[in-house]
C-alpha cells in the first residue's frame, strides 16, 4: 500500500510538472499575472556599431552576408564589420578578403577554438558603442540595424534581440516540427520580453551595449550568457518585434538535430549554473521564475517523463493507470515511427518524434553537463548554398 501511494504521488507530481512547463507557464505569461514592462522610449539613434560575424566553413553564405551588411540602411561610416574565421578549411577567408576595400576586417584563427573564443578575439579589437552579434547564415531586412539600435535610447535596455524566424528549403518532418517548436519558443520569449523578464537572445541577431561586455567562457554560449549578465546588471533584455532574423534550418535529420540540441543544452545549462544566483526568487523574482520555468524545468521534463512511465508501470493493475500506460506506449510508438521515417512522416505523426527528440537531447545534455564534459566545437552542417537571397525577401513576421 505504501508503495502504491508513493507511486501515485510520483505520478501526479511528474504529470503536474510537465503540464506546468508546457501549458501553465505560457498561461501565466499570457494573462500578464507576472506584470508588464512599461513601453520603451524608442527614438532615432545612430551610435557607432561593431558587427561581429563568427564563421566556420561559411563559403556558401558569407559573400551574401557581407554584402547585405554593407547595403544596410545605416550610415556606413558608423558600421564596423568584423569576421572571425574559426579554422575554416574552405574558401571562407578568400571571400572575406575580397571585401577588404569595403572596410571589412578579418581575423583568422588557424586552429578551431570555438565560437565564444572567436567572439572574444573579435570584440577585443572592436570599437563600436554597440556590439551586434549575427550568424553567417541568418538573413534580415536592410532596416534591421537601424531599428534595433533605436531601443538603446532607453537607458533601461541592455540587450536587444531580433524576432527569430526559420526556413528550410528541403523540408522534412524533423525540420517541420523543429520550426514549429522554435516558433512556440520564440512566442514565449516575446511574452517574457513584454513582462520584463526575458533572459535569453536569438543568436541569429542581437545587440548589446559595449559597456556590459565581458569576455566569454569558451565553454559557454553567447546568446544565453550575455542576456544573463544583462539581467544580473538590472537591465532589460528585449525583443524588437519589428526586426525579423531568418535562419535556415540545416539539421533536418534526427541524428544531426539531436547532436545540435545536446551541444546547446549542455552549454546553456552550464551557463545557467554559472549564474545560479539569478535562480533566487527572492533577489530576482521575475527573472528567476522565467529561468526556472522556461529553461531549468523544461530541461528536466525528460526525467519526469521517465518517472511518469515508471510509476504508471508499477500501478498498471489499476484501470486508470493502465490506460495512461497504454497511451504512453502508443505515443512512443508513434515517435519511433516518426524517427525511422523522418523524410516521409509529417504532422501529426512526426510531432511525437520531435517531442521525444527534444527531451532525449535535454536528458543527454544535462547528463553531459553534470558529468563535467564540455561541448564539442561547432560544425557547419551545410553541404550546399543556403537560400538566403530567397529568405531575406520574406515579409516580416512570416515564418517558414
KANORBEL-V697826 format. One record per residue. N is the residue number from 0. SS is DSSP state (H for helix, E for strand, L for the rest). PSI is psi in radians with two decimals (NA if undefined). BURIAL is b if it has 9 or more other C-alpha atoms within 8 Angstrom, else e. Layout:
# KANORBEL-V697826
N_SS_PSI_BURIAL + N_SS_PSI_BURIAL
This chain:
# KANORBEL-V697826
0_L_-0.74_e + 1_H_-0.69_e + 2_H_-0.73_e + 3_H_-0.76_b + 4_H_-0.76_e + 5_H_-0.72_e + 6_H_-0.61_b + 7_H_-0.69_b + 8_H_-0.77_e + 9_H_-0.74_b + 10_H_-0.91_b + 11_H_-0.58_e + 12_H_-0.74_e + 13_H_-0.80_b + 14_H_-0.68_b + 15_H_-0.70_e + 16_H_-0.75_b + 17_H_-0.76_b + 18_H_-0.69_b + 19_H_-0.80_b + 20_H_-0.79_b + 21_H_-0.35_e + 22_H_-0.75_e + 23_H_-0.85_b + 24_H_-0.81_b + 25_H_-0.62_b + 26_H_-0.70_e + 27_H_-0.75_b + 28_H_-0.74_b + 29_H_-0.65_e + 30_L_-0.06_e + 31_L_0.40_b + 32_L_-0.51_e + 33_L_0.02_e + 34_L_-3.12_e + 35_L_2.28_e + 36_L_2.41_e + 37_L_2.74_e + 38_L_2.53_e + 39_L_2.62_e + 40_L_1.23_e + 41_L_2.44_b + 42_L_2.84_e + 43_L_2.20_e + 44_L_2.26_b + 45_L_1.21_b + 46_L_2.85_b + 47_L_2.43_b + 48_E_2.57_b + 49_E_2.08_b + 50_E_2.06_b + 51_E_2.05_b + 52_E_1.76_b + 53_E_2.51_b + 54_E_2.33_b + 55_L_1.88_b + 56_L_1.02_b + 57_L_0.55_b + 58_L_-0.62_b + 59_L_-0.28_e + 60_L_-0.36_b + 61_H_-0.61_b + 62_H_-0.86_b + 63_H_-0.69_b + 64_H_-0.85_b + 65_H_-0.70_b + 66_H_-0.66_e + 67_H_-0.61_b + 68_H_-0.70_b + 69_H_-0.62_e + 70_L_0.06_e + 71_L_2.65_b + 72_L_1.23_b + 73_L_2.41_b + 74_L_2.11_e + 75_H_-0.59_e + 76_H_-0.21_e + 77_H_0.03_b + 78_E_2.10_b + 79_E_2.19_b + 80_E_2.12_b + 81_E_2.19_b + 82_E_2.33_b + 83_E_2.13_b + 84_E_1.96_b + 85_E_1.40_b + 86_L_0.58_b + 87_L_2.39_b + 88_L_0.05_e + 89_L_-2.63_e + 90_L_0.35_b + 91_H_-0.86_b + 92_H_-0.64_b + 93_H_-0.71_e + 94_H_-0.77_b + 95_H_-0.69_b + 96_H_-0.45_b + 97_L_-0.25_e + 98_L_0.23_b + 99_H_-0.66_b + 100_H_-0.27_e + 101_H_0.10_e + 102_L_0.25_e + 103_L_2.20_b + 104_E_2.55_e + 105_E_2.26_b + 106_E_2.10_b + 107_E_2.18_b + 108_E_1.76_b + 109_L_-0.68_e + 110_L_2.35_e + 111_L_2.21_b + 112_L_-0.32_b + 113_L_2.72_b + 114_H_-0.84_b + 115_H_-0.71_b + 116_H_-0.68_b + 117_H_-0.72_b + 118_H_-0.62_b + 119_H_-0.76_b + 120_H_-0.67_e + 121_H_-0.78_b + 122_H_-0.53_b + 123_H_-0.48_e + 124_H_0.00_e + 125_L_2.64_b + 126_L_-0.10_e + 127_L_2.67_b + 128_L_-0.53_b + 129_E_2.30_b + 130_E_2.21_b + 131_E_2.10_b + 132_E_2.29_b + 133_E_2.56_b + 134_E_2.64_b + 135_L_-0.34_b + 136_L_0.27_b + 137_E_2.56_b + 138_E_2.48_b + 139_E_2.81_b + 140_L_2.77_b + 141_L_-0.44_b + 142_L_-0.07_b + 143_H_-0.79_b + 144_H_-0.72_b + 145_H_-0.77_b + 146_H_-0.68_b + 147_H_-0.57_b + 148_H_-0.37_b + 149_H_-0.50_b + 150_H_-0.44_b + 151_H_-0.03_b + 152_H_-0.40_b + 153_L_2.06_b + 154_L_-0.23_e + 155_L_-0.21_e + 156_E_2.22_b + 157_E_-0.50_b + 158_E_2.45_b + 159_E_2.27_b + 160_E_2.64_b + 161_E_2.85_b + 162_E_2.04_b + 163_E_2.34_b + 164_E_2.83_b + 165_E_2.58_b + 166_E_2.66_b + 167_L_2.04_b + 168_L_-0.63_e + 169_L_1.30_e + 170_L_2.40_b + 171_L_2.97_b + 172_H_-0.66_b + 173_H_-0.88_b + 174_H_-0.62_b + 175_H_-0.83_b + 176_H_-0.49_b + 177_H_-0.71_b + 178_H_-0.72_b + 179_H_-0.80_e + 180_H_-0.74_e + 181_H_-0.60_b + 182_H_-0.68_b + 183_H_-0.78_e + 184_H_-0.68_e + 185_H_-0.65_b + 186_H_-0.69_e + 187_H_-0.72_b + 188_H_-0.67_b + 189_H_-0.75_b + 190_H_-0.70_b + 191_H_-0.67_b + 192_H_-0.75_b + 193_H_-0.52_b + 194_H_-0.18_b + 195_L_0.41_b + 196_L_0.30_b + 197_L_2.41_b + 198_L_0.70_b + 199_L_2.86_b + 200_L_2.92_b + 201_L_2.11_b + 202_L_-0.29_b + 203_L_-0.60_b + 204_E_2.04_b + 205_E_2.78_b + 206_E_2.63_b + 207_E_2.80_b + 208_E_2.35_b + 209_H_-0.57_b + 210_H_-0.33_e + 211_H_-0.10_b + 212_L_2.40_e + 213_L_2.53_e + 214_L_2.51_e + 215_L_2.55_b + 216_L_2.18_e + 217_L_-0.36_b + 218_L_-0.02_e + 219_L_2.75_b + 220_L_2.47_b + 221_H_-0.69_b + 222_H_0.02_b + 223_H_-0.74_b + 224_H_-0.81_b + 225_H_-0.77_b + 226_H_-0.62_b + 227_H_-0.71_b + 228_H_-0.69_b + 229_H_-0.77_b + 230_H_-0.71_b + 231_H_-0.49_e + 232_L_-0.05_e + 233_L_0.28_e + 234_L_2.89_b + 235_E_2.45_b + 236_E_2.25_b + 237_E_2.63_b + 238_E_2.28_b + 239_E_1.84_b + 240_E_-0.20_e + 241_E_-0.33_e + 242_E_2.03_b + 243_E_2.31_b + 244_E_2.11_b + 245_E_2.24_b + 246_E_2.40_b + 247_E_2.20_b + 248_L_1.84_b + 249_L_-0.58_e + 250_L_1.58_b + 251_L_0.33_b + 252_L_2.62_b + 253_H_-0.75_b + 254_H_-0.81_e + 255_H_-0.66_b + 256_H_-0.73_b + 257_H_-0.79_b + 258_H_-0.78_b + 259_H_-0.78_b + 260_H_-0.67_b + 261_H_-0.77_b + 262_H_-0.80_b + 263_H_-0.81_b + 264_H_-0.73_b + 265_H_-0.69_b + 266_H_-0.75_b + 267_H_-0.66_b + 268_H_-0.70_b + 269_H_-0.70_b + 270_H_-0.72_b + 271_H_-0.71_b + 272_H_-0.55_e + 273_H_-0.55_e + 274_L_0.70_b + 275_H_-0.25_e + 276_H_-0.43_e + 277_H_-0.21_b + 278_H_-0.03_b + 279_L_1.91_b + 280_L_-0.27_b + 281_L_-0.74_e + 282_L_-0.63_e + 283_L_1.23_b + 284_H_-0.91_b + 285_H_-0.84_b + 286_H_-0.75_b + 287_H_-0.78_b + 288_H_-0.73_b + 289_H_-0.75_b + 290_H_-0.72_b + 291_H_-0.80_b + 292_H_-0.81_b + 293_H_-0.51_b + 294_H_-1.26_b + 295_H_-0.90_b + 296_H_-0.58_b + 297_H_-0.69_b + 298_H_-0.41_b + 299_L_-0.04_b + 300_H_-0.65_b + 301_H_-0.67_b + 302_H_-0.66_e + 303_H_-0.54_b + 304_H_-0.71_b + 305_H_-0.73_e + 306_H_-0.64_b + 307_H_-0.78_b + 308_H_-0.75_b + 309_H_-0.78_e + 310_H_-0.68_b + 311_H_-0.51_b + 312_H_-0.76_b + 313_H_-0.33_b + 314_L_0.29_b + 315_L_-0.33_b + 316_L_-0.32_e + 317_L_2.32_e + 318_H_-0.81_e + 319_H_-0.87_e + 320_H_-0.48_b + 321_H_-0.75_b + 322_H_-0.72_e + 323_H_-0.68_b + 324_H_-0.79_b + 325_H_-0.60_e + 326_H_-0.71_e + 327_H_-0.75_b + 328_H_-0.75_e + 329_H_-0.76_e + 330_H_-0.81_b + 331_H_-0.48_b + 332_H_-0.74_e + 333_H_-0.66_b + 334_H_-0.74_b + 335_H_-0.71_b + 336_H_-0.79_b + 337_H_-0.55_b + 338_H_-0.69_b + 339_H_-0.44_e + 340_L_1.08_e + 341_L_-0.52_b + 342_L_-0.49_e + 343_L_-0.52_e + 344_L_2.31_b + 345_L_2.94_b + 346_L_2.50_e + 347_L_-0.05_e + 348_H_-0.54_b + 349_H_-0.16_b + 350_H_-0.80_b + 351_H_-0.66_b + 352_H_-0.76_b + 353_H_-0.74_b + 354_H_-0.78_e + 355_H_-0.62_b + 356_H_-0.79_b + 357_H_-0.78_b + 358_H_-0.50_b + 359_H_-0.68_b + 360_H_-0.69_b + 361_H_-0.71_b + 362_H_-0.88_b + 363_H_-0.70_b + 364_H_-0.70_b + 365_H_-0.70_b + 366_H_-0.74_e + 367_H_-0.73_b + 368_H_-0.87_b + 369_H_-0.44_e + 370_L_-0.09_e + 371_L_0.29_e + 372_L_2.27_e + 373_L_2.79_b + 374_L_2.66_e + 375_L_2.89_e + 376_L_2.62_e + 377_L_2.58_e + 378_L_2.42_e + 379_L_2.17_e + 380_L_-0.21_e + 381_L_2.37_e + 382_L_-0.08_e + 383_L_2.98_e + 384_L_2.38_e + 385_L_2.31_b + 386_L_1.06_e + 387_H_-0.59_b + 388_H_-0.63_e + 389_H_-0.80_e + 390_H_-0.54_b + 391_L_-0.29_b + 392_L_-0.02_e + 393_L_2.48_e + 394_L_2.80_e + 395_L_2.56_e + 396_L_0.36_e + 397_L_2.20_e + 398_L_2.59_e + 399_L_NA_e
